[in-house]
Amino acid sequence: MGKYKNQMFDIAENRIDTQIGYLLKGLITVDEALEDLLEDPLVPIFFDKCLLSKIISFELRQGSSVQ
């Protein structure tokens, strides 16, 4: 990936981590997190709904987000 694309991917990952943090704190539901992420202009470029569901499921089982 080019430098710009790498930066955009990192931003998308940070937005996912933020939503997972909200989930772990009980501030939102999984459905709300998925909806927010899919409405984001950047996240769906790199991650589809199926992959986001798998990431969220994995992170919730682990109890923390990937750094």
PDB file of N, CA, C and O in Angstrom:
ATOM      1  N   MET A   1       0.841  -1.180   0.000  1.00  0.00           N
ATOM      2  CA  MET A   1       0.000   0.000   0.000  1.00  0.00           C
ATOM      3  C   MET A   1       0.882   1.238   0.000  1.00  0.00           C
ATOM      4  O   MET A   1       1.989   1.241   0.539  1.00  0.00           O
ATOM      5  N   GLY A   2       0.365   2.279  -0.614  1.00  0.00           N
ATOM      6  CA  GLY A   2       1.072   3.543  -0.584  1.00  0.00           C
ATOM      7  C   GLY A   2       0.969   4.189   0.785  1.00  0.00           C
ATOM      8  O   GLY A   2       0.161   3.779   1.618  1.00  0.00           O
ATOM      9  N   LYS A   3       1.786   5.191   1.008  1.00  0.00           N
ATOM     10  CA  LYS A   3       1.824   5.862   2.304  1.00  0.00           C
ATOM     11  C   LYS A   3       0.451   6.420   2.688  1.00  0.00           C
ATOM     12  O   LYS A   3       0.008   6.254   3.825  1.00  0.00           O
ATOM     13  N   TYR A   4      -0.215   7.078   1.746  1.00  0.00           N
ATOM     14  CA  TYR A   4      -1.529   7.653   2.025  1.00  0.00           C
ATOM     15  C   TYR A   4      -2.545   6.571   2.381  1.00  0.00           C
ATOM     16  O   TYR A   4      -3.323   6.724   3.324  1.00  0.00           O
ATOM     17  N   LYS A   5      -2.533   5.478   1.623  1.00  0.00           N
ATOM     18  CA  LYS A   5      -3.471   4.387   1.878  1.00  0.00           C
ATOM     19  C   LYS A   5      -3.199   3.753   3.240  1.00  0.00           C
ATOM     20  O   LYS A   5      -4.137   3.385   3.947  1.00  0.00           O
ATOM     21  N   ASN A   6      -1.928   3.621   3.616  1.00  0.00           N
ATOM     22  CA  ASN A   6      -1.578   3.091   4.934  1.00  0.00           C
ATOM     23  C   ASN A   6      -2.114   3.981   6.051  1.00  0.00           C
ATOM     24  O   ASN A   6      -2.614   3.491   7.064  1.00  0.00           O
ATOM     25  N   GLN A   7      -2.005   5.289   5.854  1.00  0.00           N
ATOM     26  CA  GLN A   7      -2.516   6.225   6.855  1.00  0.00           C
ATOM     27  C   GLN A   7      -4.032   6.109   6.981  1.00  0.00           C
ATOM     28  O   GLN A   7      -4.564   6.130   8.091  1.00  0.00           O
ATOM     29  N   MET A   8      -4.719   5.991   5.870  1.00  0.00           N
ATOM     30  CA  MET A   8      -6.173   5.863   5.894  1.00  0.00           C
ATOM     31  C   MET A   8      -6.596   4.545   6.558  1.00  0.00           C
ATOM     32  O   MET A   8      -7.590   4.502   7.283  1.00  0.00           O
ATOM     33  N   PHE A   9      -5.837   3.473   6.305  1.00  0.00           N
ATOM     34  CA  PHE A   9      -6.113   2.185   6.930  1.00  0.00           C
ATOM     35  C   PHE A   9      -5.939   2.301   8.443  1.00  0.00           C
ATOM     36  O   PHE A   9      -6.756   1.778   9.202  1.00  0.00           O
ATOM     37  N   ASP A  10      -4.892   2.974   8.880  1.00  0.00           N
ATOM     38  CA  ASP A  10      -4.660   3.168  10.314  1.00  0.00           C
ATOM     39  C   ASP A  10      -5.790   3.955  10.959  1.00  0.00           C
ATOM     40  O   ASP A  10      -6.208   3.641  12.073  1.00  0.00           O
ATOM     41  N   ILE A  11      -6.289   4.978  10.267  1.00  0.00           N
ATOM     42  CA  ILE A  11      -7.407   5.759  10.788  1.00  0.00           C
ATOM     43  C   ILE A  11      -8.654   4.880  10.911  1.00  0.00           C
ATOM     44  O   ILE A  11      -9.373   4.957  11.907  1.00  0.00           O
ATOM     45  N   ALA A  12      -8.908   4.051   9.905  1.00  0.00           N
ATOM     46  CA  ALA A  12     -10.056   3.140   9.945  1.00  0.00           C
ATOM     47  C   ALA A  12      -9.927   2.180  11.125  1.00  0.00           C
ATOM     48  O   ALA A  12     -10.904   1.927  11.830  1.00  0.00           O
ATOM     49  N   GLU A  13      -8.728   1.646  11.343  1.00  0.00           N
ATOM     50  CA  GLU A  13      -8.510   0.751  12.482  1.00  0.00           C
ATOM     51  C   GLU A  13      -8.740   1.475  13.804  1.00  0.00           C
ATOM     52  O   GLU A  13      -9.308   0.897  14.730  1.00  0.00           O
ATOM     53  N   ASN A  14      -8.312   2.722  13.906  1.00  0.00           N
ATOM     54  CA  ASN A  14      -8.522   3.492  15.138  1.00  0.00           C
ATOM     55  C   ASN A  14     -10.006   3.710  15.401  1.00  0.00           C
ATOM     56  O   ASN A  14     -10.447   3.688  16.549  1.00  0.00           O
ATOM     57  N   ARG A  15     -10.769   3.919  14.343  1.00  0.00           N
ATOM     58  CA  ARG A  15     -12.211   4.106  14.508  1.00  0.00           C
ATOM     59  C   ARG A  15     -12.869   2.817  14.980  1.00  0.00           C
ATOM     60  O   ARG A  15     -13.807   2.855  15.777  1.00  0.00           O
ATOM     61  N   ILE A  16     -12.391   1.684  14.499  1.00  0.00           N
ATOM     62  CA  ILE A  16     -12.895   0.391  14.966  1.00  0.00           C
ATOM     63  C   ILE A  16     -12.539   0.211  16.440  1.00  0.00           C
ATOM     64  O   ILE A  16     -13.385  -0.190  17.240  1.00  0.00           O
ATOM     65  N   ASP A  17     -11.300   0.504  16.796  1.00  0.00           N
ATOM     66  CA  ASP A  17     -10.865   0.378  18.194  1.00  0.00           C
ATOM     67  C   ASP A  17     -11.694   1.264  19.119  1.00  0.00           C
ATOM     68  O   ASP A  17     -12.017   0.866  20.238  1.00  0.00           O
ATOM     69  N   THR A  18     -12.038   2.458  18.656  1.00  0.00           N
ATOM     70  CA  THR A  18     -12.859   3.364  19.454  1.00  0.00           C
ATOM     71  C   THR A  18     -14.228   2.755  19.718  1.00  0.00           C
ATOM     72  O   THR A  18     -14.718   2.785  20.847  1.00  0.00           O
ATOM     73  N   GLN A  19     -14.844   2.202  18.680  1.00  0.00           N
ATOM     74  CA  GLN A  19     -16.159   1.577  18.839  1.00  0.00           C
ATOM     75  C   GLN A  19     -16.083   0.370  19.771  1.00  0.00           C
ATOM     76  O   GLN A  19     -16.985   0.154  20.581  1.00  0.00           O
ATOM     77  N   ILE A  20     -15.024  -0.410  19.664  1.00  0.00           N
ATOM     78  CA  ILE A  20     -14.847  -1.568  20.543  1.00  0.00           C
ATOM     79  C   ILE A  20     -14.686  -1.096  21.993  1.00  0.00           C
ATOM     80  O   ILE A  20     -15.206  -1.727  22.913  1.00  0.00           O
ATOM     81  N   GLY A  21     -13.983  -0.014  22.188  1.00  0.00           N
ATOM     82  CA  GLY A  21     -13.856   0.554  23.530  1.00  0.00           C
ATOM     83  C   GLY A  21     -15.216   0.936  24.099  1.00  0.00           C
ATOM     84  O   GLY A  21     -15.493   0.682  25.271  1.00  0.00           O
ATOM     85  N   TYR A  22     -16.065   1.545  23.274  1.00  0.00           N
ATOM     86  CA  TYR A  22     -17.424   1.891  23.708  1.00  0.00           C
ATOM     87  C   TYR A  22     -18.214   0.634  24.064  1.00  0.00           C
ATOM     88  O   TYR A  22     -18.962   0.620  25.042  1.00  0.00           O
ATOM     89  N   LEU A  23     -18.044  -0.418  23.269  1.00  0.00           N
ATOM     90  CA  LEU A  23     -18.726  -1.687  23.538  1.00  0.00           C
ATOM     91  C   LEU A  23     -18.283  -2.259  24.880  1.00  0.00           C
ATOM     92  O   LEU A  23     -19.112  -2.683  25.685  1.00  0.00           O
ATOM     93  N   LEU A  24     -16.985  -2.268  25.114  1.00  0.00           N
ATOM     94  CA  LEU A  24     -16.452  -2.837  26.349  1.00  0.00           C
ATOM     95  C   LEU A  24     -16.921  -2.065  27.581  1.00  0.00           C
ATOM     96  O   LEU A  24     -17.054  -2.633  28.665  1.00  0.00           O
ATOM     97  N   LYS A  25     -17.169  -0.774  27.409  1.00  0.00           N
ATOM     98  CA  LYS A  25     -17.666   0.058  28.516  1.00  0.00           C
ATOM     99  C   LYS A  25     -19.178  -0.014  28.647  1.00  0.00           C
ATOM    100  O   LYS A  25     -19.744   0.543  29.587  1.00  0.00           O
ATOM    101  N   GLY A  26     -19.840  -0.694  27.712  1.00  0.00           N
ATOM    102  CA  GLY A  26     -21.291  -0.837  27.762  1.00  0.00           C
ATOM    103  C   GLY A  26     -22.044   0.396  27.303  1.00  0.00           C
ATOM    104  O   GLY A  26     -23.221   0.563  27.623  1.00  0.00           O
ATOM    105  N   LEU A  27     -21.376   1.263  26.554  1.00  0.00           N
ATOM    106  CA  LEU A  27     -22.019   2.496  26.102  1.00  0.00           C
ATOM    107  C   LEU A  27     -22.872   2.303  24.852  1.00  0.00           C
ATOM    108  O   LEU A  27     -23.812   3.063  24.616  1.00  0.00           O
ATOM    109  N   ILE A  28     -22.547   1.285  24.048  1.00  0.00           N
ATOM    110  CA  ILE A  28     -23.294   0.993  22.829  1.00  0.00           C
ATOM    111  C   ILE A  28     -23.439  -0.515  22.679  1.00  0.00           C
ATOM    112  O   ILE A  28     -22.764  -1.283  23.364  1.00  0.00           O
ATOM    113  N   THR A  29     -24.322  -0.933  21.781  1.00  0.00           N
ATOM    114  CA  THR A  29     -24.495  -2.351  21.483  1.00  0.00           C
ATOM    115  C   THR A  29     -23.662  -2.716  20.254  1.00  0.00           C
ATOM    116  O   THR A  29     -23.139  -1.840  19.565  1.00  0.00           O
ATOM    117  N   VAL A  30     -23.548  -4.001  19.994  1.00  0.00           N
ATOM    118  CA  VAL A  30     -22.821  -4.474  18.811  1.00  0.00           C
ATOM    119  C   VAL A  30     -23.486  -3.939  17.547  1.00  0.00           C
ATOM    120  O   VAL A  30     -22.798  -3.506  16.622  1.00  0.00           O
ATOM    121  N   ASP A  31     -24.803  -3.964  17.500  1.00  0.00           N
ATOM    122  CA  ASP A  31     -25.516  -3.466  16.320  1.00  0.00           C
ATOM    123  C   ASP A  31     -25.255  -1.978  16.092  1.00  0.00           C
ATOM    124  O   ASP A  31     -25.091  -1.539  14.954  1.00  0.00           O
ATOM    125  N   GLU A  32     -25.217  -1.210  17.171  1.00  0.00           N
ATOM    126  CA  GLU A  32     -24.936   0.219  17.035  1.00  0.00           C
ATOM    127  C   GLU A  32     -23.505   0.451  16.553  1.00  0.00           C
ATOM    128  O   GLU A  32     -23.256   1.333  15.732  1.00  0.00           O
ATOM    129  N   ALA A  33     -22.578  -0.338  17.061  1.00  0.00           N
ATOM    130  CA  ALA A  33     -21.183  -0.217  16.631  1.00  0.00           C
ATOM    131  C   ALA A  33     -21.051  -0.535  15.150  1.00  0.00           C
ATOM    132  O   ALA A  33     -20.402   0.203  14.408  1.00  0.00           O
ATOM    133  N   LEU A  34     -21.663  -1.633  14.719  1.00  0.00           N
ATOM    134  CA  LEU A  34     -21.615  -1.998  13.298  1.00  0.00           C
ATOM    135  C   LEU A  34     -22.236  -0.917  12.423  1.00  0.00           C
ATOM    136  O   LEU A  34     -21.683  -0.556  11.384  1.00  0.00           O
ATOM    137  N   GLU A  35     -23.376  -0.407  12.841  1.00  0.00           N
ATOM    138  CA  GLU A  35     -24.058   0.628  12.076  1.00  0.00           C
ATOM    139  C   GLU A  35     -23.177   1.879  11.952  1.00  0.00           C
ATOM    140  O   GLU A  35     -23.031   2.442  10.867  1.00  0.00           O
ATOM    141  N   ASP A  36     -22.592   2.304  13.083  1.00  0.00           N
ATOM    142  CA  ASP A  36     -21.721   3.479  13.064  1.00  0.00           C
ATOM    143  C   ASP A  36     -20.520   3.267  12.157  1.00  0.00           C
ATOM    144  O   ASP A  36     -20.147   4.159  11.394  1.00  0.00           O
ATOM    145  N   LEU A  37     -19.919   2.096  12.238  1.00  0.00           N
ATOM    146  CA  LEU A  37     -18.730   1.813  11.432  1.00  0.00           C
ATOM    147  C   LEU A  37     -19.058   1.743   9.943  1.00  0.00           C
ATOM    148  O   LEU A  37     -18.285   2.217   9.111  1.00  0.00           O
ATOM    149  N   LEU A  38     -20.194   1.157   9.613  1.00  0.00           N
ATOM    150  CA  LEU A  38     -20.574   1.040   8.201  1.00  0.00           C
ATOM    151  C   LEU A  38     -21.016   2.377   7.609  1.00  0.00           C
ATOM    152  O   LEU A  38     -20.957   2.569   6.395  1.00  0.00           O
ATOM    153  N   GLU A  39     -21.460   3.305   8.466  1.00  0.00           N
ATOM    154  CA  GLU A  39     -21.839   4.641   8.001  1.00  0.00           C
ATOM    155  C   GLU A  39     -20.632   5.564   7.888  1.00  0.00           C
ATOM    156  O   GLU A  39     -20.717   6.626   7.271  1.00  0.00           O
ATOM    157  N   ASP A  40     -19.523   5.169   8.473  1.00  0.00           N
ATOM    158  CA  ASP A  40     -18.297   5.959   8.398  1.00  0.00           C
ATOM    159  C   ASP A  40     -17.825   6.004   6.942  1.00  0.00           C
ATOM    160  O   ASP A  40     -17.902   4.992   6.245  1.00  0.00           O
ATOM    161  N   PRO A  41     -17.344   7.145   6.475  1.00  0.00           N
ATOM    162  CA  PRO A  41     -16.915   7.212   5.072  1.00  0.00           C
ATOM    163  C   PRO A  41     -15.631   6.428   4.767  1.00  0.00           C
ATOM    164  O   PRO A  41     -15.369   6.119   3.605  1.00  0.00           O
ATOM    165  N   LEU A  42     -14.839   6.107   5.771  1.00  0.00           N
ATOM    166  CA  LEU A  42     -13.554   5.472   5.544  1.00  0.00           C
ATOM    167  C   LEU A  42     -13.535   3.973   5.837  1.00  0.00           C
ATOM    168  O   LEU A  42     -12.940   3.201   5.084  1.00  0.00           O
ATOM    169  N   VAL A  43     -14.177   3.563   6.915  1.00  0.00           N
ATOM    170  CA  VAL A  43     -14.101   2.169   7.370  1.00  0.00           C
ATOM    171  C   VAL A  43     -14.563   1.165   6.307  1.00  0.00           C
ATOM    172  O   VAL A  43     -13.864   0.177   6.083  1.00  0.00           O
ATOM    173  N   PRO A  44     -15.708   1.373   5.641  1.00  0.00           N
ATOM    174  CA  PRO A  44     -16.168   0.372   4.656  1.00  0.00           C
ATOM    175  C   PRO A  44     -15.254   0.219   3.435  1.00  0.00           C
ATOM    176  O   PRO A  44     -15.379  -0.754   2.693  1.00  0.00           O
ATOM    177  N   ILE A  45     -14.359   1.148   3.226  1.00  0.00           N
ATOM    178  CA  ILE A  45     -13.408   1.007   2.126  1.00  0.00           C
ATOM    179  C   ILE A  45     -12.493  -0.186   2.371  1.00  0.00           C
ATOM    180  O   ILE A  45     -12.102  -0.882   1.434  1.00  0.00           O
ATOM    181  N   PHE A  46     -12.155  -0.417   3.635  1.00  0.00           N
ATOM    182  CA  PHE A  46     -11.215  -1.475   3.994  1.00  0.00           C
ATOM    183  C   PHE A  46     -11.874  -2.702   4.629  1.00  0.00           C
ATOM    184  O   PHE A  46     -11.338  -3.807   4.542  1.00  0.00           O
ATOM    185  N   PHE A  47     -13.033  -2.513   5.265  1.00  0.00           N
ATOM    186  CA  PHE A  47     -13.669  -3.592   6.024  1.00  0.00           C
ATOM    187  C   PHE A  47     -15.142  -3.694   5.653  1.00  0.00           C
ATOM    188  O   PHE A  47     -15.859  -2.694   5.679  1.00  0.00           O
ATOM    189  N   ASP A  48     -15.606  -4.912   5.303  1.00  0.00           N
ATOM    190  CA  ASP A  48     -17.029  -5.096   5.043  1.00  0.00           C
ATOM    191  C   ASP A  48     -17.723  -5.533   6.341  1.00  0.00           C
ATOM    192  O   ASP A  48     -17.073  -5.743   7.365  1.00  0.00           O
ATOM    193  N   LYS A  49     -19.042  -5.665   6.280  1.00  0.00           N
ATOM    194  CA  LYS A  49     -19.829  -5.978   7.478  1.00  0.00           C
ATOM    195  C   LYS A  49     -19.410  -7.306   8.105  1.00  0.00           C
ATOM    196  O   LYS A  49     -19.311  -7.414   9.327  1.00  0.00           O
ATOM    197  N   CYS A  50     -19.168  -8.300   7.281  1.00  0.00           N
ATOM    198  CA  CYS A  50     -18.773  -9.617   7.785  1.00  0.00           C
ATOM    199  C   CYS A  50     -17.448  -9.538   8.542  1.00  0.00           C
ATOM    200  O   CYS A  50     -17.321 -10.084   9.637  1.00  0.00           O
ATOM    201  N   LEU A  51     -16.479  -8.868   7.964  1.00  0.00           N
ATOM    202  CA  LEU A  51     -15.173  -8.749   8.606  1.00  0.00           C
ATOM    203  C   LEU A  51     -15.267  -7.920   9.886  1.00  0.00           C
ATOM    204  O   LEU A  51     -14.635  -8.258  10.887  1.00  0.00           O
ATOM    205  N   LEU A  52     -16.042  -6.848   9.862  1.00  0.00           N
ATOM    206  CA  LEU A  52     -16.224  -6.045  11.074  1.00  0.00           C
ATOM    207  C   LEU A  52     -16.866  -6.872  12.183  1.00  0.00           C
ATOM    208  O   LEU A  52     -16.473  -6.764  13.344  1.00  0.00           O
ATOM    209  N   SER A  53     -17.845  -7.694  11.833  1.00  0.00           N
ATOM    210  CA  SER A  53     -18.492  -8.560  12.832  1.00  0.00           C
ATOM    211  C   SER A  53     -17.484  -9.519  13.443  1.00  0.00           C
ATOM    212  O   SER A  53     -17.495  -9.743  14.653  1.00  0.00           O
ATOM    213  N   LYS A  54     -16.614 -10.086  12.616  1.00  0.00           N
ATOM    214  CA  LYS A  54     -15.594 -11.008  13.121  1.00  0.00           C
ATOM    215  C   LYS A  54     -14.596 -10.301  14.021  1.00  0.00           C
ATOM    216  O   LYS A  54     -14.207 -10.838  15.058  1.00  0.00           O
ATOM    217  N   ILE A  55     -14.179  -9.105  13.637  1.00  0.00           N
ATOM    218  CA  ILE A  55     -13.236  -8.336  14.448  1.00  0.00           C
ATOM    219  C   ILE A  55     -13.850  -8.009  15.801  1.00  0.00           C
ATOM    220  O   ILE A  55     -13.213  -8.197  16.838  1.00  0.00           O
ATOM    221  N   ILE A  56     -15.078  -7.524  15.795  1.00  0.00           N
ATOM    222  CA  ILE A  56     -15.756  -7.166  17.040  1.00  0.00           C
ATOM    223  C   ILE A  56     -15.934  -8.392  17.919  1.00  0.00           C
ATOM    224  O   ILE A  56     -15.672  -8.335  19.121  1.00  0.00           O
ATOM    225  N   SER A  57     -16.373  -9.490  17.340  1.00  0.00           N
ATOM    226  CA  SER A  57     -16.552 -10.720  18.102  1.00  0.00           C
ATOM    227  C   SER A  57     -15.242 -11.166  18.747  1.00  0.00           C
ATOM    228  O   SER A  57     -15.213 -11.517  19.927  1.00  0.00           O
ATOM    229  N   PHE A  58     -14.171 -11.152  17.976  1.00  0.00           N
ATOM    230  CA  PHE A  58     -12.858 -11.539  18.496  1.00  0.00           C
ATOM    231  C   PHE A  58     -12.434 -10.624  19.643  1.00  0.00           C
ATOM    232  O   PHE A  58     -11.999 -11.100  20.692  1.00  0.00           O
ATOM    233  N   GLU A  59     -12.558  -9.340  19.449  1.00  0.00           N
ATOM    234  CA  GLU A  59     -12.123  -8.383  20.466  1.00  0.00           C
ATOM    235  C   GLU A  59     -12.957  -8.492  21.738  1.00  0.00           C
ATOM    236  O   GLU A  59     -12.428  -8.345  22.839  1.00  0.00           O
ATOM    237  N   LEU A  60     -14.249  -8.748  21.598  1.00  0.00           N
ATOM    238  CA  LEU A  60     -15.091  -8.902  22.792  1.00  0.00           C
ATOM    239  C   LEU A  60     -14.721 -10.164  23.564  1.00  0.00           C
ATOM    240  O   LEU A  60     -14.780 -10.179  24.794  1.00  0.00           O
ATOM    241  N   ARG A  61     -14.337 -11.227  22.844  1.00  0.00           N
ATOM    242  CA  ARG A  61     -13.888 -12.442  23.527  1.00  0.00           C
ATOM    243  C   ARG A  61     -12.567 -12.203  24.248  1.00  0.00           C
ATOM    244  O   ARG A  61     -12.330 -12.763  25.318  1.00  0.00           O
ATOM    245  N   GLN A  62     -11.706 -11.369  23.662  1.00  0.00           N
ATOM    246  CA  GLN A  62     -10.418 -11.065  24.265  1.00  0.00           C
ATOM    247  C   GLN A  62     -10.559 -10.082  25.424  1.00  0.00           C
ATOM    248  O   GLN A  62      -9.757 -10.094  26.357  1.00  0.00           O
ATOM    249  N   GLY A  63     -11.575  -9.237  25.359  1.00  0.00           N
ATOM    250  CA  GLY A  63     -11.812  -8.275  26.420  1.00  0.00           C
ATOM    251  C   GLY A  63     -11.068  -6.961  26.254  1.00  0.00           C
ATOM    252  O   GLY A  63     -11.149  -6.088  27.119  1.00  0.00           O
ATOM    253  N   SER A  64     -10.347  -6.811  25.153  1.00  0.00           N
ATOM    254  CA  SER A  64      -9.676  -5.539  24.896  1.00  0.00           C
ATOM    255  C   SER A  64      -9.459  -5.382  23.402  1.00  0.00           C
ATOM    256  O   SER A  64      -9.538  -6.349  22.645  1.00  0.00           O
ATOM    257  N   SER A  65      -9.185  -4.158  22.988  1.00  0.00           N
ATOM    258  CA  SER A  65      -8.960  -3.921  21.560  1.00  0.00           C
ATOM    259  C   SER A  65      -7.491  -4.053  21.217  1.00  0.00           C
ATOM    260  O   SER A  65      -6.622  -3.924  22.080  1.00  0.00           O
ATOM    261  N   VAL A  66      -7.227  -4.309  19.958  1.00  0.00           N
ATOM    262  CA  VAL A  66      -5.878  -4.441  19.464  1.00  0.00           C
ATOM    263  C   VAL A  66      -5.214  -3.073  19.414  1.00  0.00           C
ATOM    264  O   VAL A  66      -5.815  -2.111  18.936  1.00  0.00           O
ATOM    265  N   GLN A  67      -4.018  -2.980  19.887  1.00  0.00           N
ATOM    266  CA  GLN A  67      -3.297  -1.697  19.879  1.00  0.00           C
ATOM    267  C   GLN A  67      -2.395  -1.606  18.703  1.00  0.00           C
ATOM    268  O   GLN A  67      -1.708  -0.600  18.528  1.00  0.00           O
TER     269      GLN A  67
END
